[in-house]
Amino acid sequence: MDKNTALLALAALGQGTRLEVFRLLVRAGADGVPAGEIASRLGTVQNTMSAHLKVLDHAGLVRAERDGRTIRYVADMTGFRDLLAYLMEDCCNGAPELCQPVIQAVTCKC
C-alpha cells in the first residue's frame, strides 16, 4: 500500500457513518449484509448509504457481492490488513516488543 491509498482509506473511515458501516460489516463476517439492511440498521436514508458504501468500496475497505437480485456488502479484510500493515510498517525500529501490545489488541480472539 502506498501513502495515497492509505490516505484514501483513512479518510473513508474518518466519517462517522462510514466507520459504523465498516464495523458492522466486520462483525457480519463473510456473509456480509445486504445494502438495504445496512441502511435500515444504521437508520440512514438508502441513497445516502449508497454514497457511503461507494466511498468505502473505492477505498478498498468493502466489496459488493451480487446475491441474485440483492447486493451484499462484505468488509474487505485484505484491504484492511494492508492498511494496518502500512500504518505499522516502521513500527518497533528493531524492538519488536514495542509492537506486541498492538498486535495482541488487533488479533481476533474468536
Secondary structure in CASP SS format (residue, H / E / C, confidence):
PFRMAT SS
TARGET T0000
AUTHOR 0000-0000-0000
METHOD secondary structure of the structure
MODEL  1
M C 1.00
D C 1.00
K H 1.00
N H 1.00
T H 1.00
A H 1.00
L H 1.00
L H 1.00
A H 1.00
L H 1.00
A H 1.00
A H 1.00
L H 1.00
G C 1.00
Q C 1.00
G H 1.00
T H 1.00
R H 1.00
L H 1.00
E H 1.00
V H 1.00
F H 1.00
R H 1.00
L H 1.00
L H 1.00
V H 1.00
R H 1.00
A H 1.00
G H 1.00
A H 1.00
D H 1.00
G C 1.00
V E 1.00
P E 1.00
A H 1.00
G H 1.00
E H 1.00
I H 1.00
A H 1.00
S H 1.00
R H 1.00
L H 1.00
G C 1.00
T C 1.00
V C 1.00
Q H 1.00
N H 1.00
T H 1.00
M H 1.00
S H 1.00
A H 1.00
H H 1.00
L H 1.00
K H 1.00
V H 1.00
L H 1.00
D H 1.00
H H 1.00
A C 1.00
G C 1.00
L C 1.00
V E 1.00
R E 1.00
A E 1.00
E E 1.00
R E 1.00
D E 1.00
G C 1.00
R C 1.00
T E 1.00
I E 1.00
R E 1.00
Y E 1.00
V E 1.00
A E 1.00
D C 1.00
M H 1.00
T H 1.00
G H 1.00
F H 1.00
R H 1.00
D H 1.00
L H 1.00
L H 1.00
A H 1.00
Y H 1.00
L H 1.00
M H 1.00
E C 1.00
D C 1.00
C C 1.00
C C 1.00
N C 1.00
G C 1.00
A C 1.00
P H 1.00
E H 1.00
L H 1.00
C C 1.00
Q H 1.00
P H 1.00
V H 1.00
I H 1.00
Q H 1.00
A H 1.00
V H 1.00
T C 1.00
C C 1.00
K C 1.00
C C 1.00
END
